[in-house]
Amino acid sequence: MNASQPEGSAARREGPASAVASRVAAYTEELVAFRRDLHMHPELGREEFRTTKLVAARLAAAGLTPRLLPGTGVVCDIAPRPGSADGRGMVAFRGDIDALPVEDLKDVPYRSTVLGKAHACGHDVHTAVTLGAGLVLADLARDGLLTRPVRLIFQPAEEKLPGGALDVIAAGGLDGVEEIHAVHCDPRVEVGRVGLKVGAITSACDRLIITLDGPGGHTARPHQSTDLITALAKMAAELPAALARRIDPRSGMSVVWGRIAAGSAPNVIPQRGELDGTLRCLDIAAWRQAPDLLQELVDTIAATYGAKWELEHHRGVPPVVNNADAVAAAREVAAGLLGADSVETTEQSLGGEDFSWFLENVPGQLTRLGVRPVGEAPYDLHQGRFDVDERAIGIGAALFAGLALRPPA
């Protein structure tokens, strides 16, 4: 309980909406400091031991009872005060806690202290937002203003396909949940604004590794071996093009390579080479077609050059498909907090997000949280110079708290 708010009386007089605003304001400085601490100490997926400990300790200090997930991550429930519940089911809020293997290139006091690791996707912000909402809602529950149960989910390993959301679900993290919400930092959107979309807002994302093998040989006699470099180059160019002609172009399916490796000398045809990349798709039906079609196309292209092949198709995540009612709730709350002009309709991106696994089980929505400082050019996600306008933390926390306090439809 914040010492500046006597239990019950003042909060009841001001009502839920103004209570959220005042409580978030009271915690904002702490939440910014918490986010900066996480930013300085990033941890990769399923290694978030320090982050897990810090989150659990702060929730416990607020009088809550956090539960540690197997490995890393935290789940914490907030119950209405006896007699305050209106009979609705539990609403959950997800914050992902892992960082990326990216070097932090910013010149700021809270720059990452861990070589080669950084919160370059804003998960430190998501964690602070979810924690802030929890602190506010714990206060308001004691004041009798919370009328439905809430679950806070601090999820590990969002960046590791197929995603730590599956770990949370396997551990019972969705048991009893009827609705779930999340935010994701969007550097294209100015702070003070949010982006919403009904239906698919992200894309499916898989990893592809293609290995080609052949006998190798001298570059003077490619006809006596398998010209593996040419075969790899053709596979890199022709597979995406062939796939685009076999799948409905409206599906937005895209194969892009991030790594190609083969050979060690200019006059030696290597015996082995690899392509490593991602497949992304806007449409879930086309995503489900992809495995069989990829096998067929890889076989056809490899056979042209006499190469043996192996395809590792690591299924990642389906698209995040936002529920219309959940988006309407987020739009109403965000408009009340920020003004109707600050809520925009966003586009579907080709990025992947494992929040999709939660939405395959319960309805909910992902909000794009504006984090770009007004008037500044953005650095994109997954870049070493990515940073946020920290006013977004309070906005996200207020959005979550407002969703929890929203009266029945």
N, C-alpha and C positions, 0 to 999 in steps of 0.2 A: 504494500500500500504506500503510495506517495504521501509523504508527511504533510504536504500542502493541501491535501484533500481529506477532510474528516470523513470517516466511513459513513456511507449512506446519504446523509442529509443533503450536502451540496450537490452531489451527483444527481440525486432524484429531482432536485429543483431545476437543474439545467437541462435534463433530458439526455437521451442516448447520443444524439448527434453532436451536441456541444460538449458532452462529456468526453467523447472520442477525441475531439479537437484539442481540448485542454490537456487531457492525459498524454496524448502523443507529443504535444509541445513540451510537456514536463520531462519526457524521456529522450527527446531528440538528441541532446548533447551526448548522453550516454551511448545511444545507438550509433552515432557517428564514430565515437571513440572505439566502440566494439568492432565496427566494420573495419576501421583502420588497423586494429590489432590483427584481425584475420588477414587483412591484405598484406601485412608485414610477415605473416607466418603461414603461407599457403601450403596446403597438403593435397596430394593427388588422391584420386578415387580409391576408396577402401584403405587409405592411410590416414584418414582424418581424425586421428586419436586426440590431438590437442584441441581441435575444433569441437569435437564431441564433448570433451570434458568441460570446456568453457561454457558451451550452451547448456549442458545439464546443470552445471553449478549455478548459473544465473537463474534458471527456472526454479531450482530448488530454493534459492534465496528469496524468490517471489512467493514462496509458500506452496508451490506446485510439486507434483510427484512425477518427474521425468522417468521414462523407461529407456534404457540403452538397448539399441538393436544389436543383433549378433554382428560382431566386428566393429563397425562404426555407425554413427547415426543415432538419432534420438526421436522418440515419440512421446508426446505429453498431452494429456487430456485436461480440459477445464470444464468443470460442471457448474450449472446454475445453482444458486443458493436454494436450499429446500423451499418449495412453495413458489419459486419464480419460473419454473419450466412451463413452456406452453405446449408441450407434447410433440414438437417437431424432432426429427432425427438429427444426428450429429453432422456438423459441417467441418471439413478439414481444410487446412492451409499447408501447402508444401513449400519448403525452402530447401534448395540443394546446396551442399556445403563443400564440394570439391573444387580444386583449382586445376590449372592446365600446365603441361610441360613447356612453358613459354618463358623467355627471359623478360623480366620487367625492365622497360627502357625509360620509365618516367623519372623526372627529377623532382620528386616530392618527398616530404619527410616520412611518409608511410610506405615508401617503396619496399618491395619484397626483399627480405633479408635472406631468402633461400635461393641459391644459384639455380637458374634454369626452371624455376617454378613461379607462377604468378596467377592472381585472380583476374585473368584477362577476359572473362566472360560474365563477370558481375555476380557470381554466386555468393561472394561476401555480402553484397547488397541484399540478395534474396534472403540470406540467413538473418541479417539484421532486421529486415522487414518482418519476417515471421516471428522473430524474438520480440520485436517491439509490439506487434499485435498481441502476442501472448501476455506480455506484461500489462498492457492496457486492459485486456479482457479479464485477466485475473483480478485486477482492481475492481472492475465493473461488476464482476460476478459477486464479489463480496458486498457490493452496494445493491445487489438485487436487480441489476439492469440487464444481466445476461439471461436470456430466456430459452436457449437451446445449448446442448453440449457442443464443445469445440475440441478438435484434435489438431495439434501442431505436429507436423512431420518434417524433421530435419534429415533429409535424404542424402546418403552417400552416392558417389560414383555415377553422377549423371553423365559424365563425359566418357564413360567406359561402356561401349556397346556390349550387350543390349540394354544396359542401364541399371543403376541401383534401385530404380523404382520396383523392379521385380524382386529385389531382396526385401524391400519393405513389405510388399504384398505377401511374399512367402512367410514373413514373420508375423502376419496378422495385422499389419498396419492399417488396412482398410476395413477391418472387421467393425461393423456397426456404423460405418460412414455412409451417409446418403447423398452427399454433395461435396465437391472438392474444388479448390481454387488455387492458382499459382500466378506469380508475375515473372516476367523475364525482362531484363534490362534491354532497352532498344536505343542505341546511340543515334538513330535517325530521327528520333522523336524528342522534342525539347522537354526539359524538365517542366513539370506542371501540367503535362498532357499525358494521356494514355491512349493506346490503340486497342480496339476490340474487333472481333470478327466472329460471326456465326459460321459453324462448319469448320473445315480444315484450315488451320492457321500455320502449321508447319508441314514438313514433308517426311515421307519415309526415308530412312538412311541406312544403308548396308555397307559393309566393307567387302571388297573383292580382291583376292590375291590369285593371280594366274601364273603358274610356273610352266615353262617350256623346257623340254629336254631333247638333246640330240647327241650324236657321237662327237661333235666338234671336229676340228681339223685346221688345215692351213688355209689362209685367205686366198692363196693362189689356186686352190682347188675346191671351191664351194660346191661344185656338182658332186663331189665325193663325200660330202657330209651334209648336215642340216645347217643351212645358213640362219643360225639362231637370232642374230641381231636383226636381220631383215624380217624374220618371222615375228619377233617382238614388236618391231616398229609397225608392221602391218596390223598386228593384233591391237596395238594401242590406238591406231587410227580407225580401223575398220569395224571393231566391235561396237563402239558408240554409234557409228553411222548406221550399221546394220540394225542395231536394236531400235534406233529411231524410226526405221522403216517397217518394223514388225509390231510396234506398239502404237496405239492411238496417240497421236501427237498432243492431244488435249491432256494427256496424263502428266506431261512435263517430266518424263523420265530422262535422267541425265547421268552418264558415266564420265567421271573425270579422274585422271590418274595423278597421283601425288608422288609416286616413286617408280623408277625403272632402273633395273640393275642387271648387268651382265658383263662379262669379259674382264681381262686384265692386261691385254697386250694388243697392239694395233694389227698384228699379222696372225692372230690366233682366233679362230672361230670358237667361241666358248661352248661348253657342253650344257650350260644351264643358264636360265635368265628368269627374271621375275617382273611382273607388273603389279602394282599395289595402288588401289584407289577406292573411290566410293561410288555407289549407285544411289541416286536420290530420285524420288518420285512423288508427285503431288496427289496421285490417286491411289487409294488403297486396293482397288480391284486390279489395276495394272501391276502394282507391287507384288501381288500374289501370283501373277503370271510370270514374273521375271525369272525365277529359278530354272524352270525347264527350258525356257527360251535361251537363257545364257549358256546352258550346257550345249545346246544344239549349235549355237553360233560359234562358240569357242572351238568345238570339234571341227566345224567346217573350215574355219580359218587356219587352224593348226594343221589340218590334213593337207592343205594346199602346199605347205612347205615341208611336209614330212616330219613334223615335230610331235613328240609326245607331250601331253598336256595334263595339268591338274588344276582344277578350279576350287578354291576355297571361298565359298559364299557365306560370309558371316552375317546372318540376319540381324539387323539392328533394331530399329524402332519403326512402328507405323506412324502415319501422320497424327498430330494432335487435332482431334475433331471436337470443337467447342459446342456445347449444348446451348440451344437458343434461349431457354429460360434462364440458364446461369449467366449468359452474356447480358440478357436484359437486366438481371439483378445487378451485375457489375456496372452496367451503363447508368442505372439509376443512382447507385451509390457514388460513383465517380462524378457524375454531373452535380450531385449535391455537394460534394467536397470541392470540386475544381471549377464548376460552371459547365453548362452544356456545351459551350464552344471549345472546351478543352478535351472533349471526348471525340476521337476520330475513328473512322473505319479503316482498319489496316489491311494490308494485302497478305496473301499466303506466301511464306518464304520457303526456300529450298533447304533451310536448316532443319536438322533433326533434333528432337527433344523427347526424352523418355517419360515425360509427364503423360504421354499418350497411353502408356500402360495403365495408369490410374483411370483414365477416361474410358478405357475398354471395360472397366468394372463398375464405375459409378459416374453419373453425369457431373459435369463441371466445366470450367473454362480457364484458359490461360490469357492473362492480360499483358500487353506490351507496355512496360513502364518507361516513360520518357526520362532519360538521364543526361541528355546533351545540354551543356550550358547554353543559355540563350545567346544567339549570335555567333557561336563558335562552330567551326567545322569539326565533324566527328571523326574519331578514330574508331574503326570497326571492331567488332568482337573478335577475339582470338589474336589480337595484335598486342605487342609489348607496350604500346603507348596508350592502350585503352584505359579510360578513367571515367568517372561519373560526376555529375553535380549531386552532392550528397543530400540536397533537399529532397531528392527522390525517395530517400529512406523513410522519412516521415509520411510522405504521400502514400507509399506502399503499405505502411503499417496502418494508416488510417483507412485505406481501402479494405484491407482484410477485416479490421475491427468493425467497420461499418457493415460489411457483408454479414458478419456474425450477429450484429444487432438488428439487422433489417427485419421488420415485422412480417408475419405471415402474409402471403399474397391473398 
